[in-house]
Amino acid sequence: MTAEVWLLVLAAALGHALWNFAARKVAGDMAVLWLAFGTGMVVMLPVSALFWWQGTPLNLSWPSLLCLAATGVFHAFYFALLGSAYEQGEISLVYPVARGSGIGLTAFVAWLLLGDEISPIGAIGIVLVFLGILSLGWPALRQRAGSLRLALGVGMTIVCYSLVDKIGVGYMHPIYYITGMWIIGTLLSAPFVLRRAELPMREVMRIYWPHILLIGLGSQATYLLILYAYTMGPISYIIAARESSVVIGAALGFCFLKERLTAFKTIGILAIFGGLVLLKAG
């Protein structure tokens, strides 16, 4: 993995952990997440218009449109499942299981279908990150079956949209791609969210506007970094390295939400760190 891709992925990991921390602070409130999703969409519309005005081609081929439709659906499920998971579980448990459950499968499918090349050192690094994340989430495997199922569901959506997006940015510029993805995901999520909302949306915006901005802009910026990284490197390495956000998310849970630092979590953090070192070397 080149230094440029490495820095992009680590910056995305930090941003991803921060906006997930904000999501956990509001207990995964679906109205807050949906408004944040919509905020990201509104911000990206003028950015896309600027890119189009400056002459960046908009490739609306059938493959790009199919990828956009698929990733929009997967992201709608992702946010619905993520919100439900944070309603029930701690960030230091839900976040590791959700992020980690798809690493091994994503790497395998990318190697099988997309021709990703994985060196022996890189493969060991991926395995270490995967095992470290499972260690972080081990208490959830024993104690919280409900939040565990939801977190695993989030992980499966990550596998699906990651593979689709790796293909999609090969056909469409990342700026246009993420804008289309956010529009589709926001529209598809609307009926589910509006039906479950306990407060009027105007009231939710008034109370939670800092969280809405952080989640909306943070999720938008961090995933845009990942889309750019997809155009420069193998998805297997990028997905695994991105999961350094798990360590940051767990640390935020320990420091600010008073969640316990257990032996399993310590082992998990060390394993992820070792895996990241090997990924950089591979």
Buried (B, 14 or more C-beta within 10 A) or exposed (E): BEEEBBEBBBBBBEBBBBBBBBBBBBEBBBBBBBBBBBBBBEBBEEBBEEBBEEEEEEBEEEEBBBBBBBBBBBBBBBBBBBBBBBBBBBBBBBBBBBBBBBBBBBBBBBBEEBEBEBBEBBBBBBBBBBBBBBBBBBBBEEEBEEBBBBBBBBBBBBBBBBBBBBBBBBBBBBBBBBBBBBBBBBBBBBEBBEEBBEEEBEEBBEBBEEBBBBBBBBBBBBBBBBBBBBEEBBBBBBBBBBBBBBBBBBBBBBEEEEBEBBEBBEBBBBBBBBBBEBBBEB
